[in-house]
Amino acid sequence: MVYWHLFRKSFAINMQYRLSHLINNAASAIFGFVYIAIWTGVLTGKEQKSPYSILDMTYYMGASQCILWMTVFLTAGLGIQLGVRNGAISIELARPVSYYFYVVSQEGGRIAYNALFRSLPIGLIFSLTVGFYVPSHWTTLVYSLLSLLLAIGISLNIFYLIGISSCWTTEISWSWAHFIILTLMFSLGGQMVPLTFLPEFLSQLAKWLPFAGVVYYPVLIFLEKADHSVLILQTGWLLVLLFANHGITAAARQKVEIQGG
Amino acid sequence: MKLYIKLVSASIRSRMQYKMNFVFSMVSYGIVMMIDFLMLAAILNRFNEVKGWNLYEVGILYGISSVSLSLYRTVAPEIHEFEKYMIEGEFDSLLIRPVSPLVLLLSKNLDLSRIGGALQGMIIIALSLYHISHTHSITMLLIYLPVILVCGWIISFSLALVTATIAFWTQRIKDFQTFTLYAPFNAANYPMNIYPGWLKFIFFTVIPVAFINYVPMLFLLNKGGSIYYLLLPVLVALLFFYLASAFWNFGIRFYHSTGT
């Protein structure tokens, strides 16, 4: 199967850089320690005012630092914009495989690599220092895995959407779209501040947006602090984005212009 | 210096050929950084303070750290992107010119879109100062602020120069930058007294971001520092700049081309 082959090749390419990635993992852990320190400082003596204790927030930050490498730190635009810029996309779209799965399976290989060589070591660092949450029931692990897969699906599709939009926009404004989407994933995804702590109207709004499905819900399910019904919301957004990308890819086929040169 | 100004002004003129892009990227960079601060404001608005520092006091720390980093990113984008000179072997072309490679790198490009980040930082500082002025005298802080910002800029540039020098041995530095720039500057947005001892040790010694804002503010915001704390950022900036330049001059001897 060609997509499985692309998946494995992409995994193998990333293996070449595992040493520098391990250095980066230490930096990721430091980000986590900084956030844990902030929350400890903020909540000390005020835990009764908060729905989460200091220990909850420590686990939350540890889990969210791990999940970031599978759902937020994906390749900008899944690299689609590069093909648009140098014209390679015209050949890629003409191949007898689905362009969508061609792109997504390669990123999938990278995500699998990140899970093993980034998320896992980061999780280990937290386990050995500040502790890592262990769910009280085995079914939580099943729901967490499901939520994580949905989160990866939503994120892949958001990045694909940004990438394929470069067929219509110039590359320059495109790169800012990537920067903005990352910020939205961090802020409205609940990476540093769980959505409950945002001002009321923003908190209510953010809980319904796809960004919440990328970090916030998978972490809450793992920490056994969210109802399983949030999986329905995640599935809903995944389907919406899948349909949108399917339509836009079809439109991109019609749109392709060769830039010459 | 004359040559530097000439080269820089040529770089600015070339950037200004794309005015809309410049305005758009500057504004969006500022907005993106503002959202980051609003997240922090949301926490402190709810819980009032973090280990004795209220929202406006943290705002000053945050603003100084943002301005320092943004000014460095504006002035030295080629130092930030230095690994491309190693990977693509472009450093050769800088070595054969009759000017120091460091001056050439600094004059090659200015990333003016980063000024948006500096403006955002200045706005946060101004708003915070306005609120603090109701309870404290801020005259001393206002007078000393330019010195603090210049020192912060020098410290961030020196840290970046040390990181860039590592590329002479490792070629790639992107992963090191997360360690030496992004994580420490993110940490410097908040008061140092919230961190565990080992992190504090790092931020006061090897990666001295504590001196950019926290140390002088201990005195200026009446948090228990002495007036000598105002001298420390200047001394640390000068010492660190000297060490970074010496390290760069040492590292450059180990450069070997790509052979392409």
Interface residues (C-beta under 8 A of the other chain):
Chain A: S20 H21 I23 N24 A26 A27 S28 I30 F31 F33 V34 A37 I38 T40 G41 V42 L43 T44 K46 K49 S50 I172 S173 W176 F179 I180 T183 F186 S187 M192 V193 F197 L198 P199 L202
Chain B: Y18 N21 F24 S25 S28 Y29 V32 I35 D36 L38 M39 A42 I43 L44 N45 R46 F47 V50 K51 T170 R172 K174 D175 F176 T178 F179 Y182 A183 N186 A187 Y190 P191 N193 I194 Y195 P196 L199
